Amino acid sequence: MWYGTADNYELEHLDWTGRVTRIARWAGPDLAVTEEQVGRYRDYLMGLDRYADPEGRRRFEREVWPRRREYLPDRFPAYEALLSLRDGGLWVRTHPWHAPGEELHLLDRNGAWLRRLKMPSGSVLLDAGPDWVLISQRNEFDVPTVAVYELAEAAG
């Protein structure tokens, strides 16, 4: 079993007795929340329809934003989810604050980083293997679809 606390980029592999057998340390963005990220979040909230008129914006500034800002963390989690593979590898889903759209990192069974995958916007990961992903997404008519994509090396 892979285990991590999401307060850093370190994951531990535990055997059935609870003994640590491998450690994966992977590089990721700084976890500290920046004012720029807080500003983008504030702008996103301010752009919602219910704050479109001047009175809505004043209400947002006076009532909504101070409460939201108070509960924003000083640090982001290092990742949002882990998906272990049968071969012992591991897909790590980054926290959405770090990557607009979903981003996944593949670690091999020894914890070495192998590749990064940027998911199409609006897609949802359903399952994955070392060289494929199964995702759900909506087509141009907003009809949900399921697709399996074979992963290839990036050109260039």
PyMOL CGO cylinders between C-alpha atoms (Angstrom):
from pymol import cmd
from pymol.cgo import CYLINDER

trace = [
    CYLINDER, 0.00, 0.00, 0.00, 1.23, 3.49, -0.84, 0.3, 1, 1, 1, 1, 1, 1,
    CYLINDER, 1.23, 3.49, -0.84, 0.74, 6.05, 1.90, 0.3, 1, 1, 1, 1, 1, 1,
    CYLINDER, 0.74, 6.05, 1.90, 1.27, 9.78, 2.09, 0.3, 1, 1, 1, 1, 1, 1,
    CYLINDER, 1.27, 9.78, 2.09, 0.08, 12.75, 4.10, 0.3, 1, 1, 1, 1, 1, 1,
    CYLINDER, 0.08, 12.75, 4.10, -0.08, 15.27, 1.20, 0.3, 1, 1, 1, 1, 1, 1,
    CYLINDER, -0.08, 15.27, 1.20, 1.89, 17.83, 3.23, 0.3, 1, 1, 1, 1, 1, 1,
    CYLINDER, 1.89, 17.83, 3.23, 4.96, 17.02, 1.15, 0.3, 1, 1, 1, 1, 1, 1,
    CYLINDER, 4.96, 17.02, 1.15, 5.97, 15.16, -2.01, 0.3, 1, 1, 1, 1, 1, 1,
    CYLINDER, 5.97, 15.16, -2.01, 6.96, 11.96, -0.24, 0.3, 1, 1, 1, 1, 1, 1,
    CYLINDER, 6.96, 11.96, -0.24, 5.01, 8.71, -0.43, 0.3, 1, 1, 1, 1, 1, 1,
    CYLINDER, 5.01, 8.71, -0.43, 5.82, 5.51, 1.44, 0.3, 1, 1, 1, 1, 1, 1,
    CYLINDER, 5.82, 5.51, 1.44, 5.08, 1.99, 0.33, 0.3, 1, 1, 1, 1, 1, 1,
    CYLINDER, 5.08, 1.99, 0.33, 4.06, -0.28, 3.21, 0.3, 1, 1, 1, 1, 1, 1,
    CYLINDER, 4.06, -0.28, 3.21, 4.02, -4.08, 3.12, 0.3, 1, 1, 1, 1, 1, 1,
    CYLINDER, 4.02, -4.08, 3.12, 1.37, -6.22, 4.84, 0.3, 1, 1, 1, 1, 1, 1,
    CYLINDER, 1.37, -6.22, 4.84, 3.14, -5.88, 8.18, 0.3, 1, 1, 1, 1, 1, 1,
    CYLINDER, 3.14, -5.88, 8.18, 3.21, -2.07, 8.01, 0.3, 1, 1, 1, 1, 1, 1,
    CYLINDER, 3.21, -2.07, 8.01, 6.95, -1.93, 7.31, 0.3, 1, 1, 1, 1, 1, 1,
    CYLINDER, 6.95, -1.93, 7.31, 8.12, 0.77, 4.89, 0.3, 1, 1, 1, 1, 1, 1,
    CYLINDER, 8.12, 0.77, 4.89, 9.59, -0.98, 1.84, 0.3, 1, 1, 1, 1, 1, 1,
    CYLINDER, 9.59, -0.98, 1.84, 10.07, 1.93, -0.56, 0.3, 1, 1, 1, 1, 1, 1,
    CYLINDER, 10.07, 1.93, -0.56, 9.93, 5.72, -0.48, 0.3, 1, 1, 1, 1, 1, 1,
    CYLINDER, 9.93, 5.72, -0.48, 8.98, 7.86, -3.47, 0.3, 1, 1, 1, 1, 1, 1,
    CYLINDER, 8.98, 7.86, -3.47, 10.04, 11.49, -3.43, 0.3, 1, 1, 1, 1, 1, 1,
    CYLINDER, 10.04, 11.49, -3.43, 8.90, 13.47, -6.42, 0.3, 1, 1, 1, 1, 1, 1,
    CYLINDER, 8.90, 13.47, -6.42, 9.35, 17.12, -7.30, 0.3, 1, 1, 1, 1, 1, 1,
    CYLINDER, 9.35, 17.12, -7.30, 6.33, 19.34, -7.37, 0.3, 1, 1, 1, 1, 1, 1,
    CYLINDER, 6.33, 19.34, -7.37, 5.51, 23.01, -7.12, 0.3, 1, 1, 1, 1, 1, 1,
    CYLINDER, 5.51, 23.01, -7.12, 6.04, 24.96, -3.92, 0.3, 1, 1, 1, 1, 1, 1,
    CYLINDER, 6.04, 24.96, -3.92, 3.16, 24.26, -1.55, 0.3, 1, 1, 1, 1, 1, 1,
    CYLINDER, 3.16, 24.26, -1.55, 2.99, 27.79, -0.12, 0.3, 1, 1, 1, 1, 1, 1,
    CYLINDER, 2.99, 27.79, -0.12, -0.12, 29.70, -1.16, 0.3, 1, 1, 1, 1, 1, 1,
    CYLINDER, -0.12, 29.70, -1.16, 0.83, 32.89, -2.99, 0.3, 1, 1, 1, 1, 1, 1,
    CYLINDER, 0.83, 32.89, -2.99, -1.09, 36.16, -3.11, 0.3, 1, 1, 1, 1, 1, 1,
    CYLINDER, -1.09, 36.16, -3.11, -1.36, 35.68, -6.88, 0.3, 1, 1, 1, 1, 1, 1,
    CYLINDER, -1.36, 35.68, -6.88, -3.21, 32.38, -6.39, 0.3, 1, 1, 1, 1, 1, 1,
    CYLINDER, -3.21, 32.38, -6.39, -5.48, 33.96, -3.77, 0.3, 1, 1, 1, 1, 1, 1,
    CYLINDER, -5.48, 33.96, -3.77, -6.17, 36.80, -6.20, 0.3, 1, 1, 1, 1, 1, 1,
    CYLINDER, -6.17, 36.80, -6.20, -7.08, 34.38, -9.01, 0.3, 1, 1, 1, 1, 1, 1,
    CYLINDER, -7.08, 34.38, -9.01, -9.47, 32.56, -6.66, 0.3, 1, 1, 1, 1, 1, 1,
    CYLINDER, -9.47, 32.56, -6.66, -11.02, 35.85, -5.57, 0.3, 1, 1, 1, 1, 1, 1,
    CYLINDER, -11.02, 35.85, -5.57, -11.43, 36.94, -9.21, 0.3, 1, 1, 1, 1, 1, 1,
    CYLINDER, -11.43, 36.94, -9.21, -13.03, 33.59, -10.03, 0.3, 1, 1, 1, 1, 1, 1,
    CYLINDER, -13.03, 33.59, -10.03, -15.56, 33.98, -7.21, 0.3, 1, 1, 1, 1, 1, 1,
    CYLINDER, -15.56, 33.98, -7.21, -16.19, 37.62, -8.09, 0.3, 1, 1, 1, 1, 1, 1,
    CYLINDER, -16.19, 37.62, -8.09, -16.92, 36.58, -11.70, 0.3, 1, 1, 1, 1, 1, 1,
    CYLINDER, -16.92, 36.58, -11.70, -19.85, 34.39, -10.70, 0.3, 1, 1, 1, 1, 1, 1,
    CYLINDER, -19.85, 34.39, -10.70, -23.23, 35.59, -12.00, 0.3, 1, 1, 1, 1, 1, 1,
    CYLINDER, -23.23, 35.59, -12.00, -24.64, 36.34, -8.55, 0.3, 1, 1, 1, 1, 1, 1,
    CYLINDER, -24.64, 36.34, -8.55, -22.02, 39.08, -8.14, 0.3, 1, 1, 1, 1, 1, 1,
    CYLINDER, -22.02, 39.08, -8.14, -22.46, 40.60, -11.61, 0.3, 1, 1, 1, 1, 1, 1,
    CYLINDER, -22.46, 40.60, -11.61, -24.24, 43.79, -10.54, 0.3, 1, 1, 1, 1, 1, 1,
    CYLINDER, -24.24, 43.79, -10.54, -22.67, 46.55, -8.40, 0.3, 1, 1, 1, 1, 1, 1,
    CYLINDER, -22.67, 46.55, -8.40, -24.72, 45.62, -5.30, 0.3, 1, 1, 1, 1, 1, 1,
    CYLINDER, -24.72, 45.62, -5.30, -23.66, 41.96, -5.66, 0.3, 1, 1, 1, 1, 1, 1,
    CYLINDER, -23.66, 41.96, -5.66, -20.00, 42.99, -5.86, 0.3, 1, 1, 1, 1, 1, 1,
    CYLINDER, -20.00, 42.99, -5.86, -20.33, 45.18, -2.76, 0.3, 1, 1, 1, 1, 1, 1,
    CYLINDER, -20.33, 45.18, -2.76, -22.00, 42.29, -0.88, 0.3, 1, 1, 1, 1, 1, 1,
    CYLINDER, -22.00, 42.29, -0.88, -19.19, 39.99, -2.01, 0.3, 1, 1, 1, 1, 1, 1,
    CYLINDER, -19.19, 39.99, -2.01, -16.52, 42.41, -0.76, 0.3, 1, 1, 1, 1, 1, 1,
    CYLINDER, -16.52, 42.41, -0.76, -18.31, 43.05, 2.55, 0.3, 1, 1, 1, 1, 1, 1,
    CYLINDER, -18.31, 43.05, 2.55, -19.73, 39.62, 3.50, 0.3, 1, 1, 1, 1, 1, 1,
    CYLINDER, -19.73, 39.62, 3.50, -18.50, 36.76, 1.33, 0.3, 1, 1, 1, 1, 1, 1,
    CYLINDER, -18.50, 36.76, 1.33, -14.79, 37.38, 0.68, 0.3, 1, 1, 1, 1, 1, 1,
    CYLINDER, -14.79, 37.38, 0.68, -13.70, 38.00, 4.31, 0.3, 1, 1, 1, 1, 1, 1,
    CYLINDER, -13.70, 38.00, 4.31, -15.21, 34.65, 5.38, 0.3, 1, 1, 1, 1, 1, 1,
    CYLINDER, -15.21, 34.65, 5.38, -13.73, 32.80, 2.40, 0.3, 1, 1, 1, 1, 1, 1,
    CYLINDER, -13.73, 32.80, 2.40, -10.30, 34.37, 2.83, 0.3, 1, 1, 1, 1, 1, 1,
    CYLINDER, -10.30, 34.37, 2.83, -10.21, 33.49, 6.53, 0.3, 1, 1, 1, 1, 1, 1,
    CYLINDER, -10.21, 33.49, 6.53, -10.43, 29.76, 5.75, 0.3, 1, 1, 1, 1, 1, 1,
    CYLINDER, -10.43, 29.76, 5.75, -7.95, 29.59, 2.88, 0.3, 1, 1, 1, 1, 1, 1,
    CYLINDER, -7.95, 29.59, 2.88, -4.92, 27.50, 3.85, 0.3, 1, 1, 1, 1, 1, 1,
    CYLINDER, -4.92, 27.50, 3.85, -1.35, 28.78, 3.97, 0.3, 1, 1, 1, 1, 1, 1,
    CYLINDER, -1.35, 28.78, 3.97, -0.19, 25.63, 2.16, 0.3, 1, 1, 1, 1, 1, 1,
    CYLINDER, -0.19, 25.63, 2.16, -1.75, 23.45, -0.51, 0.3, 1, 1, 1, 1, 1, 1,
    CYLINDER, -1.75, 23.45, -0.51, -1.85, 19.67, -0.32, 0.3, 1, 1, 1, 1, 1, 1,
    CYLINDER, -1.85, 19.67, -0.32, 0.88, 18.11, -2.46, 0.3, 1, 1, 1, 1, 1, 1,
    CYLINDER, 0.88, 18.11, -2.46, -1.64, 15.89, -4.23, 0.3, 1, 1, 1, 1, 1, 1,
    CYLINDER, -1.64, 15.89, -4.23, -5.33, 15.12, -4.34, 0.3, 1, 1, 1, 1, 1, 1,
    CYLINDER, -5.33, 15.12, -4.34, -5.46, 11.37, -4.94, 0.3, 1, 1, 1, 1, 1, 1,
    CYLINDER, -5.46, 11.37, -4.94, -3.40, 8.25, -5.53, 0.3, 1, 1, 1, 1, 1, 1,
    CYLINDER, -3.40, 8.25, -5.53, -4.23, 5.39, -7.90, 0.3, 1, 1, 1, 1, 1, 1,
    CYLINDER, -4.23, 5.39, -7.90, -2.11, 2.29, -7.45, 0.3, 1, 1, 1, 1, 1, 1,
    CYLINDER, -2.11, 2.29, -7.45, -1.45, -0.05, -10.36, 0.3, 1, 1, 1, 1, 1, 1,
    CYLINDER, -1.45, -0.05, -10.36, -1.18, -3.84, -10.42, 0.3, 1, 1, 1, 1, 1, 1,
    CYLINDER, -1.18, -3.84, -10.42, 2.50, -3.68, -11.35, 0.3, 1, 1, 1, 1, 1, 1,
    CYLINDER, 2.50, -3.68, -11.35, 3.22, -1.64, -8.19, 0.3, 1, 1, 1, 1, 1, 1,
    CYLINDER, 3.22, -1.64, -8.19, 3.31, 1.70, -9.97, 0.3, 1, 1, 1, 1, 1, 1,
    CYLINDER, 3.31, 1.70, -9.97, 1.32, 4.69, -8.87, 0.3, 1, 1, 1, 1, 1, 1,
    CYLINDER, 1.32, 4.69, -8.87, -0.54, 7.54, -10.54, 0.3, 1, 1, 1, 1, 1, 1,
    CYLINDER, -0.54, 7.54, -10.54, -0.52, 10.72, -8.44, 0.3, 1, 1, 1, 1, 1, 1,
    CYLINDER, -0.52, 10.72, -8.44, -3.25, 13.28, -9.14, 0.3, 1, 1, 1, 1, 1, 1,
    CYLINDER, -3.25, 13.28, -9.14, -2.02, 16.78, -8.36, 0.3, 1, 1, 1, 1, 1, 1,
    CYLINDER, -2.02, 16.78, -8.36, -4.08, 19.16, -6.30, 0.3, 1, 1, 1, 1, 1, 1,
    CYLINDER, -4.08, 19.16, -6.30, -6.22, 21.25, -8.69, 0.3, 1, 1, 1, 1, 1, 1,
    CYLINDER, -6.22, 21.25, -8.69, -4.79, 24.55, -7.39, 0.3, 1, 1, 1, 1, 1, 1,
    CYLINDER, -4.79, 24.55, -7.39, -1.41, 23.63, -8.87, 0.3, 1, 1, 1, 1, 1, 1,
    CYLINDER, -1.41, 23.63, -8.87, -2.53, 22.61, -12.32, 0.3, 1, 1, 1, 1, 1, 1,
    CYLINDER, -2.53, 22.61, -12.32, -5.46, 24.10, -14.17, 0.3, 1, 1, 1, 1, 1, 1,
    CYLINDER, -5.46, 24.10, -14.17, -7.11, 20.98, -15.46, 0.3, 1, 1, 1, 1, 1, 1,
    CYLINDER, -7.11, 20.98, -15.46, -6.18, 17.65, -14.06, 0.3, 1, 1, 1, 1, 1, 1,
    CYLINDER, -6.18, 17.65, -14.06, -2.53, 16.61, -14.03, 0.3, 1, 1, 1, 1, 1, 1,
    CYLINDER, -2.53, 16.61, -14.03, -1.27, 13.12, -13.23, 0.3, 1, 1, 1, 1, 1, 1,
    CYLINDER, -1.27, 13.12, -13.23, 2.25, 11.87, -12.50, 0.3, 1, 1, 1, 1, 1, 1,
    CYLINDER, 2.25, 11.87, -12.50, 3.24, 8.24, -12.97, 0.3, 1, 1, 1, 1, 1, 1,
    CYLINDER, 3.24, 8.24, -12.97, 5.75, 6.71, -10.54, 0.3, 1, 1, 1, 1, 1, 1,
    CYLINDER, 5.75, 6.71, -10.54, 7.16, 3.22, -11.11, 0.3, 1, 1, 1, 1, 1, 1,
    CYLINDER, 7.16, 3.22, -11.11, 7.05, 0.51, -8.47, 0.3, 1, 1, 1, 1, 1, 1,
    CYLINDER, 7.05, 0.51, -8.47, 10.27, 1.84, -6.94, 0.3, 1, 1, 1, 1, 1, 1,
    CYLINDER, 10.27, 1.84, -6.94, 8.94, 5.38, -6.72, 0.3, 1, 1, 1, 1, 1, 1,
    CYLINDER, 8.94, 5.38, -6.72, 10.89, 6.80, -9.67, 0.3, 1, 1, 1, 1, 1, 1,
    CYLINDER, 10.89, 6.80, -9.67, 9.02, 9.43, -11.68, 0.3, 1, 1, 1, 1, 1, 1,
    CYLINDER, 9.02, 9.43, -11.68, 8.22, 8.21, -15.20, 0.3, 1, 1, 1, 1, 1, 1,
    CYLINDER, 8.22, 8.21, -15.20, 5.87, 10.67, -16.86, 0.3, 1, 1, 1, 1, 1, 1,
    CYLINDER, 5.87, 10.67, -16.86, 3.33, 13.45, -16.55, 0.3, 1, 1, 1, 1, 1, 1,
    CYLINDER, 3.33, 13.45, -16.55, -0.10, 13.50, -18.14, 0.3, 1, 1, 1, 1, 1, 1,
    CYLINDER, -0.10, 13.50, -18.14, -2.24, 16.61, -18.58, 0.3, 1, 1, 1, 1, 1, 1,
    CYLINDER, -2.24, 16.61, -18.58, -5.88, 15.61, -18.79, 0.3, 1, 1, 1, 1, 1, 1,
    CYLINDER, -5.88, 15.61, -18.79, -8.25, 17.37, -21.20, 0.3, 1, 1, 1, 1, 1, 1,
    CYLINDER, -8.25, 17.37, -21.20, -10.25, 20.12, -19.51, 0.3, 1, 1, 1, 1, 1, 1,
    CYLINDER, -10.25, 20.12, -19.51, -13.49, 18.84, -17.98, 0.3, 1, 1, 1, 1, 1, 1,
    CYLINDER, -13.49, 18.84, -17.98, -12.44, 15.19, -18.13, 0.3, 1, 1, 1, 1, 1, 1,
    CYLINDER, -12.44, 15.19, -18.13, -12.64, 12.80, -15.18, 0.3, 1, 1, 1, 1, 1, 1,
    CYLINDER, -12.64, 12.80, -15.18, -10.17, 9.98, -14.62, 0.3, 1, 1, 1, 1, 1, 1,
    CYLINDER, -10.17, 9.98, -14.62, -11.98, 6.66, -14.19, 0.3, 1, 1, 1, 1, 1, 1,
    CYLINDER, -11.98, 6.66, -14.19, -9.07, 4.20, -14.33, 0.3, 1, 1, 1, 1, 1, 1,
    CYLINDER, -9.07, 4.20, -14.33, -5.49, 4.01, -15.59, 0.3, 1, 1, 1, 1, 1, 1,
    CYLINDER, -5.49, 4.01, -15.59, -2.62, 1.69, -16.31, 0.3, 1, 1, 1, 1, 1, 1,
    CYLINDER, -2.62, 1.69, -16.31, 1.05, 2.38, -16.97, 0.3, 1, 1, 1, 1, 1, 1,
    CYLINDER, 1.05, 2.38, -16.97, 0.39, 3.24, -20.64, 0.3, 1, 1, 1, 1, 1, 1,
    CYLINDER, 0.39, 3.24, -20.64, -3.34, 4.02, -20.87, 0.3, 1, 1, 1, 1, 1, 1,
    CYLINDER, -3.34, 4.02, -20.87, -6.10, 6.04, -19.20, 0.3, 1, 1, 1, 1, 1, 1,
    CYLINDER, -6.10, 6.04, -19.20, -9.87, 5.63, -19.11, 0.3, 1, 1, 1, 1, 1, 1,
    CYLINDER, -9.87, 5.63, -19.11, -11.63, 8.97, -18.85, 0.3, 1, 1, 1, 1, 1, 1,
    CYLINDER, -11.63, 8.97, -18.85, -15.11, 10.39, -18.95, 0.3, 1, 1, 1, 1, 1, 1,
    CYLINDER, -15.11, 10.39, -18.95, -15.68, 13.63, -20.80, 0.3, 1, 1, 1, 1, 1, 1,
    CYLINDER, -15.68, 13.63, -20.80, -18.40, 15.54, -22.64, 0.3, 1, 1, 1, 1, 1, 1,
    CYLINDER, -18.40, 15.54, -22.64, -18.40, 16.02, -26.39, 0.3, 1, 1, 1, 1, 1, 1,
    CYLINDER, -18.40, 16.02, -26.39, -19.29, 19.21, -28.29, 0.3, 1, 1, 1, 1, 1, 1,
    CYLINDER, -19.29, 19.21, -28.29, -23.01, 18.48, -27.77, 0.3, 1, 1, 1, 1, 1, 1,
    CYLINDER, -23.01, 18.48, -27.77, -22.51, 18.08, -23.99, 0.3, 1, 1, 1, 1, 1, 1,
    CYLINDER, -22.51, 18.08, -23.99, -23.13, 14.34, -24.23, 0.3, 1, 1, 1, 1, 1, 1,
    CYLINDER, -23.13, 14.34, -24.23, -21.06, 12.32, -21.73, 0.3, 1, 1, 1, 1, 1, 1,
    CYLINDER, -21.06, 12.32, -21.73, -18.65, 9.87, -23.32, 0.3, 1, 1, 1, 1, 1, 1,
    CYLINDER, -18.65, 9.87, -23.32, -16.08, 7.40, -22.06, 0.3, 1, 1, 1, 1, 1, 1,
    CYLINDER, -16.08, 7.40, -22.06, -12.76, 6.98, -23.85, 0.3, 1, 1, 1, 1, 1, 1,
    CYLINDER, -12.76, 6.98, -23.85, -9.60, 4.92, -23.46, 0.3, 1, 1, 1, 1, 1, 1,
    CYLINDER, -9.60, 4.92, -23.46, -6.42, 6.68, -24.54, 0.3, 1, 1, 1, 1, 1, 1,
    CYLINDER, -6.42, 6.68, -24.54, -3.13, 4.97, -25.16, 0.3, 1, 1, 1, 1, 1, 1,
    CYLINDER, -3.13, 4.97, -25.16, -0.28, 7.08, -23.82, 0.3, 1, 1, 1, 1, 1, 1,
    CYLINDER, -0.28, 7.08, -23.82, 2.56, 7.93, -26.16, 0.3, 1, 1, 1, 1, 1, 1,
    CYLINDER, 2.56, 7.93, -26.16, 5.81, 9.77, -25.61, 0.3, 1, 1, 1, 1, 1, 1,
    CYLINDER, 5.81, 9.77, -25.61, 5.60, 13.50, -26.28, 0.3, 1, 1, 1, 1, 1, 1,
    CYLINDER, 5.60, 13.50, -26.28, 7.25, 14.68, -29.48, 0.3, 1, 1, 1, 1, 1, 1,
    CYLINDER, 7.25, 14.68, -29.48, 10.03, 17.20, -29.35, 0.3, 1, 1, 1, 1, 1, 1,
]
cmd.load_cgo(trace, "trace")
